[in-house]
């Protein structure tokens, strides 16, 4: 991944002035080298695609294909349903030497709104005993254990069974749960 080992990307990010520790952006359990080289990845977490303005300056908006017609939360006061204690913010993304199994790429983790279950456009991490680490808009963090035995083995854009329980639990931390 271009920039996967570049600390300047972390230092230039909008969040960096609020915490200048570059180590907080990488999961200590993420030991997968970048592109097979003996270089450590600098980031393991991505922002939930509903948090912040996801419009790309080049005109491509991640939200157009992941959550068409749904406006992202531009302020914490807009995080209402789910509320701050239930709305995922930073999500541990899967790293792997195989590019088809590595989702740490653009800092955006998309949970597909329209398909509700059969597609994982990005992969959540499974480094923690078949589960991933998630922080929430209220500031707390927790491990989210996977319910499906196949989640830890997914590849990018994997199509799983309809009503995949792990997509459902991620979906409910992203969109109003009653819309599932």
C-alpha positions, 0 to 999 in steps of 0.5 A: 500500500502506498504510504503504509509506512510513511509517518508523514501521512500521520503527521499531516492528518487533521487529528495529529495536532490533538495527539502527537503520538504516532504510535496510537494510530497502529494496533500493537498486535498488527505485526504484518509487514508492509508489502512483504518487506521488513517495514512496520505499518504506521496505521491500523485504524480507519474512520467509520465512513459515516464520520466526517466529510468523505467527499474526495477533492477529485469528485469521488465520494465514498458515500455515493456507493456505500451510503447513497443519499445519507449525509455523513456526520460532520459534527459530534452533535449530529451523531444521534441514531445510533447515539454516541455510545453506540456509533462506531468511530475508529475501526481496526482494519484487517492487515495481511500480506495478501492485498485481497485480504488487506483493507488498510488503505485509505483511512475510510471504512465503509459499511454498505448501507444498501445491501444490508449483509452480503458484501464487505467493501472493507474488512474489519480486523480479526487480530484479537481472538476472532474479533476487532477493536472499535472506538465509539463517538463517546470515547469508549472502546471495546472488542467486538467479537465476530459471530460468523466463523468466516469473518476472519477469513474474508477478502475485499468485497467478499459476498457472504450469506444474506443477513451476515450477523457480523455485518449486521452488528457493524451496520448497527454501529453505523446506521439507525439499527431499526432500519436493518 
